């Protein structure tokens, strides 16, 4: 919810304090919204949204990798404790 709130989806980032705008530059939701707005409303092509896509791809790879690692750790913990069948 914080990522969505600080992405400019509901309010323009200019209304927030400077530190929120600084965080929005690395917020994946804000980057995706910026690219979608440029493509859908601004009529920008792939060349204009390319930098946004290049920022999102490593973030997506890192996010999925961390999710897989966290899932494997949780699964191995539950198997070790013998509580997997309780769920």
Helices and strands as residue ranges (DSSP letters): H 2-5, G 13-15, H 18-24, H 28-40, H 46-81, G 84-86
